Amino acid sequence: MEDMSTIVLRTLFTYFFLLLLLRMMGKRELGKLSVFDVVISIMLAEMATLAIDQVERPALHFYVPMALLMALEIMMAWLSMRSKKVRDIVDGSAEIIIENGEIREAAMRRNRLNLDDLMVHLRQKNIKSIADVEFALLEPTGQMSVFPKPAKEPLTREDVGINPIAQGEEHLLSYKGLPIPLIMDGAVREEALTKIDKNKFWLKQQIRKHGIRDIKEISFCSIDEQGRLFIDKKDKPRH
């Protein structure tokens, strides 16, 4: 009877303890699961099961490691926000599987993806033929982002001239491809500028047209295939 009451109390405590840990770890864990997140989730689940089942062992033997896992997750999330290299190591990066209607077999092999799996992903996006796909990217979460060729996309209000591009918005260049991040967390991505055959001086000129003098003021900046810049400035600190 004493063991049963201990199990009940540990179950209740473990439930609220895990609830607290997950809340402290943030909504990111509920929104997407990277490989690192899956490992943390499995370990937390195992620790929680042992805490309830092994009543003869002190509860701290289980709750301290669970708290340590939470601290590790928070630390890795903080490092990921500060460094793209850490993000690529922990979360992985998106990989192009289809480009201009052609399958990248090497990328398929690296991701252990077969043609049946690929067709399932495309059907889920209402794509009937690989030839209709301009780009398909396998995201770090295992989901696939699919971009149909322009001729296969549904018409929008902008396509028929109801909502044209705002006056004064310039087409800076024209190239074929997905939007490319040029600035992330206040740091210029030199390889991205090389890809569009531009340099840092050109980028500074463009952001000055938007009233921004310092690249470090920018949280994210990308350029689309029509040469339009999207700029998101960093939040100003509140006093």
C-alpha positions in Angstrom: 0.0 0.0 0.0 2.9 2.3 0.8 4.5 1.6 -2.6 1.2 2.4 -4.3 0.9 5.8 -2.6 4.5 6.5 -3.5 3.8 5.7 -7.2 0.7 7.9 -7.2 2.6 10.8 -5.6 5.6 10.4 -8.0 3.3 10.2 -11.0 1.6 13.5 -10.1 4.9 15.1 -9.3 6.5 13.8 -12.5 3.6 15.1 -14.6 3.8 18.7 -13.2 7.6 18.5 -13.2 7.7 17.6 -17.0 5.0 20.2 -17.7 7.2 22.8 -16.1 10.3 21.6 -17.9 8.6 21.7 -21.3 7.2 25.2 -20.7 10.7 26.4 -19.7 12.2 24.8 -22.8 9.8 26.9 -24.9 7.3 26.6 -27.7 10.1 25.7 -30.2 10.0 22.1 -28.8 6.3 21.7 -29.6 6.5 23.4 -33.0 9.2 21.3 -34.5 11.4 18.4 -33.5 15.0 18.2 -34.7 17.1 15.2 -34.1 18.5 16.8 -31.0 15.0 17.5 -29.7 13.9 13.9 -30.3 16.9 12.6 -28.3 16.0 15.0 -25.4 12.3 13.9 -25.6 13.2 10.2 -25.5 15.6 10.7 -22.5 13.0 12.7 -20.6 10.3 10.1 -21.2 12.6 7.3 -20.0 13.6 9.2 -16.9 10.0 10.0 -16.1 9.1 6.3 -16.5 11.9 5.2 -14.2 11.0 7.9 -11.6 7.5 6.4 -11.3 8.5 2.7 -11.6 11.5 2.5 -9.4 10.1 3.7 -6.1 13.0 2.1 -4.1 15.4 4.6 -5.5 15.6 8.3 -4.4 13.5 10.5 -6.6 16.4 13.0 -7.0 18.3 10.3 -8.9 15.7 10.9 -11.7 14.6 14.5 -11.3 18.2 16.0 -11.3 19.1 14.4 -14.7 15.8 15.7 -16.1 16.6 19.2 -14.9 20.1 18.8 -16.4 18.5 17.8 -19.8 16.3 20.9 -19.6 19.3 23.1 -19.0 21.2 21.5 -21.9 18.3 22.1 -24.2 18.0 25.7 -23.2 21.8 26.2 -23.6 21.8 24.6 -27.1 18.7 26.7 -28.1 20.6 29.9 -27.0 23.7 28.9 -28.9 21.6 28.1 -32.0 20.1 31.6 -31.9 23.6 33.1 -31.7 25.4 31.0 -34.4 24.2 29.6 -37.7 27.0 27.0 -37.5 25.6 25.6 -34.3 22.1 25.6 -35.9 23.4 23.6 -38.8 25.1 21.1 -36.5 22.2 20.7 -34.0 19.2 21.1 -36.3 20.7 20.3 -39.6 19.9 22.3 -42.8 17.5 22.1 -45.6 18.7 20.2 -48.7 17.5 20.5 -52.3 16.0 17.3 -53.5 14.5 18.5 -56.8 15.8 21.4 -58.8 14.1 22.6 -62.0 12.2 19.4 -62.4 15.3 17.2 -62.0 15.9 14.9 -59.0 19.2 15.2 -57.2 20.1 11.5 -56.7 23.1 12.2 -54.4 20.8 14.2 -52.0 18.3 11.4 -52.1 20.9 8.9 -51.1 22.3 11.1 -48.3 18.9 11.4 -46.8 17.9 7.7 -47.3 15.0 8.9 -49.4 13.6 6.6 -52.1 11.3 7.5 -55.0 8.2 6.2 -53.3 8.8 8.4 -50.3 9.4 11.4 -52.6 6.2 10.8 -54.5 4.2 10.6 -51.2 5.7 14.0 -50.2 4.7 15.5 -53.6 1.2 14.1 -53.5 0.7 15.6 -50.1 1.5 19.0 -51.7 -1.0 18.3 -54.6 1.8 17.9 -57.1 1.2 15.2 -59.7 4.4 15.2 -61.6 8.1 15.8 -60.7 8.3 17.8 -63.9 6.0 20.4 -62.4 8.4 21.1 -59.5 10.9 24.0 -59.6 12.4 23.3 -56.2 11.7 20.7 -53.5 13.6 21.0 -50.2 13.8 18.4 -47.4 13.6 20.4 -44.2 15.5 19.5 -41.0 12.2 18.4 -39.5 11.7 15.8 -42.2 8.9 17.8 -43.9 9.3 18.7 -47.6 8.7 22.2 -48.9 7.7 22.2 -52.6 7.7 25.1 -55.0 5.8 24.5 -58.3 7.1 26.0 -61.5 5.5 29.4 -62.2 3.4 28.0 -65.0 1.9 25.4 -62.6 1.1 27.9 -59.8 -2.5 29.1 -59.3 -3.2 32.7 -60.3 -3.1 35.4 -57.6 -4.5 38.9 -57.5 -1.0 40.3 -58.3 -0.8 38.1 -61.4 -3.9 39.7 -62.9 -2.8 43.2 -62.0 -5.2 43.8 -59.0 -2.4 44.1 -56.5 0.8 45.3 -58.4 4.2 45.8 -56.8 4.2 48.9 -54.6 5.5 52.1 -56.3 9.2 52.6 -55.5 10.0 49.0 -54.9 12.9 48.2 -57.2 14.0 45.1 -59.1 17.6 45.1 -58.1 18.6 42.1 -60.3 17.1 39.0 -61.8 18.2 35.4 -61.3 16.5 32.0 -61.2 16.2 30.4 -57.7 14.8 30.5 -54.2 15.0 33.6 -52.0 18.5 33.8 -50.6 19.3 35.0 -47.1 22.0 37.7 -47.4 22.1 38.8 -43.7 21.4 36.7 -40.7 21.6 38.0 -37.1 23.5 41.1 -38.2 26.2 39.1 -40.1 26.6 39.1 -43.9 26.6 35.8 -45.7 29.5 36.2 -48.1 28.7 33.0 -50.0 25.2 34.3 -50.7 26.6 37.5 -52.2 28.9 35.5 -54.3 26.0 33.4 -55.6 24.2 36.5 -56.9 27.5 38.0 -58.2 27.4 41.0 -55.7 29.6 42.2 -52.9 29.3 43.8 -49.5 29.6 47.3 -50.9 26.6 46.7 -53.1 24.6 45.3 -50.1 25.4 48.4 -48.0 24.2 50.6 -50.8 20.9 48.7 -50.9 20.2 48.8 -47.2 20.9 52.5 -47.1 18.0 53.0 -49.5 15.8 51.5 -46.8 17.2 54.0 -44.2 19.5 51.6 -42.5 23.2 52.6 -42.0 24.6 49.7 -40.1 24.3 46.0 -41.2 24.3 45.0 -37.5 20.8 46.7 -37.2 19.4 43.9 -39.4 18.1 40.7 -38.0 17.3 39.1 -41.4 17.6 40.2 -45.0 16.9 38.1 -48.1 16.6 38.7 -51.9 14.1 37.0 -54.1 14.3 35.9 -57.8 13.0 39.3 -58.9 15.7 41.1 -57.0 13.5 42.4 -54.2 15.0 42.8 -50.8 13.1 41.8 -47.7 14.6 43.4 -44.5 13.6 42.7 -40.9 15.4 45.0 -38.4 16.4 43.9 -34.9 14.0 44.8 -32.1 15.1 47.9 -30.3 15.8 47.2 -26.6 13.1 48.4 -24.2 14.1 50.7 -21.4 
